[in-house]
Every structure is written in structure tokens, then in C-alpha cells.
Amino acid sequence: MSVEVPQVQVNPVAELPGGGGPDKMSAHHVSVFYGSKQAIDDVSIDIPLRYVTAFIGPSGCGKSTFLRSLNRMNDTIAGARVEGEILLDGQDIYRSGMDVVQLRARVGMVFQKPNPFPKSIYENIAYGPRIHGLTNAKPELDNIVEQSLRRAGLWDEVKDRLNDSGTALSGGQQQRLCIARAIAVDPEVILMDEPCSALDPIATARIEELIDELRGRYAIVIVTHSMQQAARVSQRTAFFHLGKVVEYGRTSDIFTNPREERTKDYITGRYG
């Protein structure tokens, strides 16, 4: 019996010609293990520049685990190991001698719960450029702070209280501060692990607008439980299930003409 796929409003930007670019990252036959438990099984996927790539799927399907493998955050978990190959500009990020600190500057991450440092708004942004050796000069730091906050759509709201604590901001402002902190070190890829799940609808809309504005400068990957959000913000979508990528392609195709029955079943709410 055929499954009727509901109409989903897909971001029209997805189909504009020339919107994307070359692959910024590529994963080839990646598997991730926590001890004896396998969380990711033989995943291959490309992350194009100037696109937003969404990872969707039910809880526990491996999408956040795979996201964390893209900047080696799984290294911080005892017993975790990654097999396969993940390339950034053609270089294997798991090769021996890889500078993981430098990697995480190039591949920034925004977490599910806003996590500003217990420092001033200014110091939240200036911290990264300092520790990565970009600059210690006050005029240059001032410029980086302003430009990062502007790109994150936060400058006009905080420019008169840069010395206030970042933790005093609202939840949505804190998340935009964390995005500003990530882009302050001039990354090439931004990973977002359910960045709106702790936010109200208005703050969520602001973050989605911001993601759309930022995609022209970076490769962005977002994990989301919301299929509507994936349809709104992404140009490519990967559907994960039981540690595997079931289907990956243009967002419009995934939501309106999926090839796989499991994708259809998930999108129509039959499970997940």
C-alpha cells in the first residue's frame, strides 16, 4: 500500500541555482562505538559549503553522535572510538598529529542548551580569539566582538552592556551569544545540536532567521527533532534511523518525494 506524504512547506532558498558550493566535509564509512555498543553504522555523507544540512530522525538514532564526530567531540567520552574517514577540505580529521584544538576552531559547535561562560558578554566573545592566538590587541578584539555580535543579530540589544554577565541574558539571547562566540574565531563549519529545543517560539524564529543569514558564509549542520524546522532552514536533509543514514538528499525531495518507505513512515508520523 502506498503512503501519502503530507505537503511540507520547504525553504524556497533550497532550490535557488548556485546556492551551494563544494563539499566542505565528507564522511566515508563512519562507524562510532561506545565501548562494545555501536551507535553509528557505516555512514557516508557530504557536507556542502553554503548550505544548511539537517539531520533528522527519532530519539536515539545516532544523529547527535554523528554530529559530534565531525569535530571530534566524542574524543571526550571514555571508551568512544570512531572508524572510517572524515575529511575537512580533503584532510582526515582523525589522522595522527591532528591539532584537535585547531580543528574545533575551524568546526565550531553550538549546543542544545545555551552555555555562555560566566563572564561578561564582551569576554564571552573575546575569549576564543585570545586563546587561539588570533589577537590580543584591544582595538582588534573590539572589532571582532562587534562584528560577531552583529552577525549573530545581538549587537543592538547588548552594545550598551557589554560588561554585563552573559548569563544574565534571556535564553534566546544566550543562544545567539553562543553562536557569536562560535563565529568569533572565524570557523569554516558550524555544528548545531538542537539549538532551539530549549527556546520559546519567538526566540526559535530569531535563531532560524540567523541560520539562514549565516549559511552564505559557512557550512552549517543542524540536528533537529522538528521536521518543520528542518524544512524551513535546510537545503539538504539526512534521515537517520538505528545508527544508519536511511536517506540523504535535497530537503524538498526528502519531504515531498522520499525514496525510502522508512523515510515516508517517519515523515507521516507512523513512528518516531
C-alpha positions, 0 to 999 in steps of 0.5 A, spaced: 500 500 500 502 506 498 503 512 503 501 519 502 506 524 504 503 530 507 505 537 503 511 540 507 512 547 506 520 547 504 525 553 504 524 556 497 532 558 498 533 550 497 532 550 490 535 557 488 541 555 482 548 556 485 546 556 492 551 551 494 558 550 493 563 544 494 563 539 499 566 542 505 566 535 509 565 528 507 564 522 511 566 515 508 564 509 512 563 512 519 562 507 524 562 510 532 562 505 538 561 506 545 565 501 548 562 494 545 555 498 543 555 501 536 551 507 535 553 509 528 553 504 522 557 505 516 555 512 514 557 516 508 555 523 507 557 530 504 557 536 507 556 542 502 559 549 503 553 554 503 548 550 505 544 548 511 544 540 512 539 537 517 539 531 520 533 528 522 530 522 525 527 519 532 530 519 539 536 515 539 538 514 532 545 516 532 544 523 529 547 527 535 553 522 535 554 523 528 554 530 529 559 530 534 564 526 530 565 531 525 569 535 530 571 530 534 567 531 540 566 524 542 574 524 543 571 526 550 567 520 552 571 514 555 571 508 551 568 512 544 572 510 538 570 512 531 572 508 524 572 510 517 574 517 514 572 524 515 575 529 511 575 537 512 577 540 505 580 533 503 584 532 510 582 526 515 580 529 521 582 523 525 589 522 522 595 522 527 598 529 529 591 532 528 591 539 532 584 537 535 584 544 538 585 547 531 580 543 528 574 545 533 576 552 531 575 551 524 568 546 526 565 550 531 559 547 535 553 550 538 549 546 543 542 544 545 542 548 551 545 555 551 552 555 555 555 562 555 561 562 560 560 566 566 563 572 564 561 578 561 558 578 554 564 582 551 569 576 554 564 571 552 566 573 545 573 575 546 575 569 549 576 564 543 580 569 539 585 570 545 586 563 546 587 561 539 592 566 538 588 570 533 589 577 537 590 580 543 590 587 541 584 591 544 582 595 538 582 588 534 578 584 539 573 590 539 572 589 532 571 582 532 566 582 538 562 587 534 562 584 528 560 577 531 555 580 535 552 583 529 552 577 525 549 573 530 543 579 530 545 581 538 549 587 537 543 592 538 540 589 544 547 588 548 552 594 545 550 598 551 552 592 556 557 589 554 560 588 561 554 585 563 554 577 565 552 573 559 548 569 563 544 574 565 541 574 558 534 571 556 535 564 553 534 566 546 539 571 547 544 566 550 543 562 544 545 567 539 551 569 544 553 562 543 553 562 536 557 569 536 562 566 540 562 560 535 563 565 529 568 569 533 574 565 531 572 565 524 570 557 523 569 554 516 563 549 519 558 550 524 555 544 528 548 545 531 545 540 536 538 542 537 539 549 538 532 551 539 529 545 543 530 549 549 527 556 546 520 559 546 517 560 539 519 567 538 526 566 540 526 559 535 524 564 529 530 569 531 535 563 531 532 560 524 532 567 521 540 567 523 541 560 520 539 562 514 543 569 514 549 565 516 549 559 511 552 564 505 558 564 509 559 557 512 557 550 512 552 549 517 549 542 520 543 542 524 540 536 528 533 537 529 527 533 532 522 538 528 521 536 521 518 543 520 524 546 522 528 542 518 524 544 512 524 551 513 532 552 514 535 546 510 537 545 503 539 538 504 536 533 509 539 526 512 534 521 515 537 517 520 534 511 523 538 505 528 545 508 527 544 508 519 543 514 514 536 511 511 536 517 506 540 523 504 538 528 499 535 535 497 530 537 503 524 538 498 525 531 495 526 528 502 519 531 504 515 531 498 518 525 494 522 520 499 525 514 496 525 510 502 518 507 505 522 508 512 523 515 510 515 516 508 513 512 515 517 517 519 515 523 515 507 521 516 508 520 523 507 512 523 513 512 528 518 516 531 
